[in-house]
Amino acid sequence: MLKMKRLGPRLVPVLLLLFVAAGNAASVYQGRGEWVIANISPEVARVRARDQAYLDIVQQATGIDISSSELLVNETMASCHVLHTPRARVINPECRYRTEQRSEWLVQYAECRGEVQEFGEHGPRIRAALARASEARGCAFDTLPDFENEEWPLFRAGERFCLLLRSMEPVHVGVFGAYEDRGELRISRLFPSGDRPALRLDPGDIPRLTPLSSAPLSGEALAQESLFIVASREAIDMRALLPAESGFSAVETAERSVPMREFDRALSGIDLDRVNIVVLEV
């Protein structure tokens, strides 16, 4: 569960880049994904199979070629993979899951249906990455790391981490935290906090955001969570997109969160042709 200042067992960093914009999600598509349960937990295999089903749906709807790569560490699969999904995302999804023994492997399958929310190409370009927080300085960085580096860090339970942002032009930014609770995706607002309508990010800025952390919900072994970063050239009150602000504990954040469908509806109400979204899954 994403919350301010604190984090679950070993998290699974994944990166999805969703370049935002207009489109009315009307047609419903069906997709299928599968993932071998090997060197990862069944929970992670389930999420990855669902990711593959989502990619299938997006590719059907947009015709955009989708790429997927896996991070290898010392020739062993690490708990990290990278998906690239340009200009579209799946909304209002419904998924069914099953496992099946195939030869010597146990395979997780996901069959999903959902609408596709497409995005235009006129949004601002913004980059995002995660880094460990410093014990002494928190998220106060003098320079930003190389955003092209795909060696994303793995975080342990209780380990604080920082969201790093970079933009080549002035933008207004909102950051939202999503997590899965018994099959339902829920979301709350991380930044801006308090009375600010949005984070203002200018070229060269190194925003000093509050360190974040994550923890699994009670009874779960892993935290399956995402950071949604919404950026717009025009001023948008990110509090209107999602009034529910994250808390300082997993319980408090869960109490303040709302179903993802509410956030999807709010996004559909703005001019997505001029917005960019970056999604980091931790």
Residue pairs with C-beta under 8 A, 6 or more apart in sequence:
1 8
1 179
1 214
1 215
1 216
1 217
1 223
1 225
1 250
1 253
1 254
2 177
2 178
2 179
2 188
2 190
2 212
2 213
2 214
2 223
2 225
2 227
2 246
2 253
2 282
3 177
3 212
3 213
3 214
3 215
3 246
3 247
3 248
3 249
3 250
3 252
3 253
4 190
4 193
4 210
4 211
4 212
4 213
4 246
4 247
4 248
5 160
5 210
5 211
5 212
5 213
5 248
6 158
6 160
6 213
6 214
6 215
6 248
6 249
7 155
7 156
7 157
7 158
7 159
7 160
7 161
7 212
7 213
7 214
7 215
7 223
8 157
8 214
8 215
8 216
8 222
8 223
9 156
9 157
9 216
9 221
9 222
9 223
10 79
10 154
10 155
10 156
10 157
10 222
11 154
11 155
11 156
11 214
11 222
11 223
11 225
11 282
12 44
12 47
12 79
12 80
12 154
12 222
12 224
12 281
12 282
13 80
13 130
13 152
13 153
13 154
13 155
13 280
13 281
13 282
14 51
14 80
14 81
14 82
14 83
14 152
14 280
14 281
14 282
15 82
15 83
15 150
15 152
15 279
15 280
15 281
16 51
16 83
16 84
16 85
16 279
16 280
16 281
17 84
17 85
17 86
17 278
17 279
18 85
18 86
18 87
18 88
18 89
18 119
18 277
18 278
18 279
19 86
19 87
19 119
19 121
19 123
19 276
19 277
20 87
20 119
20 120
20 123
20 230
20 272
20 275
20 276
20 277
21 87
21 118
21 119
21 120
21 121
21 122
21 123
21 272
21 273
21 274
21 275
22 118
22 119
22 120
22 271
22 272
22 273
23 88
23 116
23 117
23 118
23 119
23 120
23 272
24 268
25 91
25 92
25 115
25 116
25 117
25 118
25 268
26 115
27 61
27 115
27 116
28 113
28 114
28 115
29 57
29 60
29 61
29 113
29 114
29 115
29 116
30 57
30 111
30 112
30 113
31 52
31 53
31 54
31 55
31 56
31 57
31 60
31 111
31 112
31 113
31 114
32 52
32 53
32 56
32 109
32 110
32 111
32 112
33 48
33 49
33 50
33 51
33 52
33 53
33 54
33 55
33 56
33 109
33 110
33 112
34 49
34 52
34 107
34 108
34 109
34 110
35 45
35 46
35 48
35 49
35 52
35 107
35 108
36 45
36 105
36 106
36 107
36 108
37 45
37 99
37 105
37 106
37 107
37 108
38 77
38 105
39 76
39 77
40 48
40 77
40 79
41 221
41 222
42 99
42 108
43 220
43 221
43 222
43 224
44 79
44 222
44 224
45 108
46 97
46 108
46 110
47 180
47 224
48 81
48 108
49 97
49 108
49 109
49 110
50 95
50 97
50 110
50 112
51 83
52 68
52 110
53 95
53 110
53 111
53 112
54 85
54 89
54 90
54 93
54 112
54 114
55 66
55 68
55 83
55 85
57 90
57 112
57 113
57 114
57 116
58 64
58 66
58 85
58 88
58 89
58 90
58 116
59 65
59 66
61 88
61 116
61 118
62 87
62 88
62 116
62 118
64 86
64 87
64 88
66 83
66 84
66 85
67 83
67 84
68 81
68 82
68 83
68 84
69 81
69 82
70 77
70 81
70 82
71 77
71 78
71 80
71 81
71 82
71 150
71 151
71 152
72 78
78 154
79 154
80 152
80 154
82 150
82 152
87 118
87 119
87 120
87 121
88 116
88 117
88 118
88 119
89 116
89 117
89 119
89 277
89 279
90 112
90 114
90 115
90 116
90 117
91 114
91 115
91 116
91 117
91 261
91 264
92 114
92 115
92 261
92 264
93 112
93 113
93 114
94 112
94 113
94 114
95 110
95 111
95 112
95 113
96 110
96 111
96 112
97 108
97 109
97 110
97 111
98 108
98 109
99 106
99 107
99 108
99 109
100 106
100 107
100 109
101 107
117 264
117 267
117 268
117 272
119 272
119 273
119 275
119 276
119 277
120 272
120 273
120 274
122 273
122 274
123 231
123 232
123 233
123 273
123 274
123 275
123 276
123 277
124 167
124 168
124 169
124 171
124 231
124 232
124 233
124 276
125 167
125 168
125 169
125 276
126 165
126 166
126 167
126 171
126 173
126 201
126 229
126 231
126 276
126 278
127 147
127 165
127 166
127 167
127 278
128 147
128 163
128 164
128 165
128 166
128 227
128 229
128 278
128 280
129 145
129 147
129 149
129 152
129 163
129 164
129 280
130 152
130 153
130 155
130 161
130 162
130 163
130 164
130 280
130 282
131 141
131 145
131 153
131 161
131 162
131 164
132 153
132 155
132 159
132 160
132 161
132 162
133 139
133 160
133 161
133 162
133 211
134 140
138 160
138 162
138 208
138 210
138 211
139 162
139 163
139 208
139 209
139 210
139 211
140 208
141 162
141 164
141 206
141 208
142 206
143 206
144 164
144 166
144 206
145 164
147 164
147 166
153 161
155 161
155 214
155 282
157 215
158 213
158 215
159 213
160 211
160 212
160 213
161 211
161 212
161 213
161 282
162 209
162 211
162 212
163 175
163 209
163 212
163 227
163 229
163 280
164 206
165 173
165 199
165 201
165 205
165 207
165 229
166 205
167 173
167 201
167 202
167 203
167 205
167 231
168 203
169 203
169 233
170 200
170 201
170 202
170 203
170 233
171 200
171 201
171 231
171 232
171 233
172 197
172 198
172 199
172 200
172 201
172 231
172 232
172 233
172 234
172 235
172 236
172 238
173 191
173 198
173 199
173 200
173 201
173 229
173 230
173 231
173 232
173 238
174 189
174 191
174 192
174 198
174 199
174 229
174 230
174 236
174 238
174 241
174 242
175 189
175 190
175 191
175 199
175 209
175 227
175 228
175 229
175 230
176 187
176 188
176 189
176 190
176 227
176 228
176 229
176 230
176 241
176 242
176 263
177 187
177 188
177 189
177 190
177 212
177 225
177 226
177 227
177 228
177 246
177 253
178 185
178 186
178 187
178 225
178 226
178 227
178 228
178 260
178 263
179 185
179 186
179 187
179 217
179 223
179 224
179 225
179 226
179 257
180 186
180 224
180 225
181 217
181 254
184 259
184 260
185 259
185 260
186 254
186 257
186 258
186 259
186 260
187 228
187 242
187 244
187 257
187 258
187 259
187 260
187 262
187 263
188 242
188 244
188 245
188 246
188 247
188 253
188 256
188 257
188 258
189 238
189 239
189 241
189 242
189 243
189 244
189 245
189 246
190 212
190 227
190 245
190 246
191 199
191 209
191 210
191 238
192 198
192 199
192 238
192 239
193 210
193 245
197 235
197 236
197 237
197 238
197 239
198 232
198 235
198 236
198 237
198 238
199 207
199 209
199 238
201 207
201 231
214 223
214 225
214 282
215 223
215 250
216 222
216 223
217 223
217 250
217 254
223 282
224 281
225 281
225 282
226 279
226 280
226 281
226 282
227 279
227 280
227 281
227 282
228 263
228 277
228 278
228 279
229 277
229 278
229 279
229 280
230 236
230 238
230 241
230 267
230 275
230 276
230 277
231 275
231 276
231 277
231 278
232 270
232 274
232 275
232 276
233 274
234 271
234 274
236 270
236 275
240 266
241 263
241 266
241 267
241 270
242 258
242 262
242 263
242 266
244 256
244 257
244 258
245 256
246 252
246 253
246 256
246 257
247 253
247 255
247 256
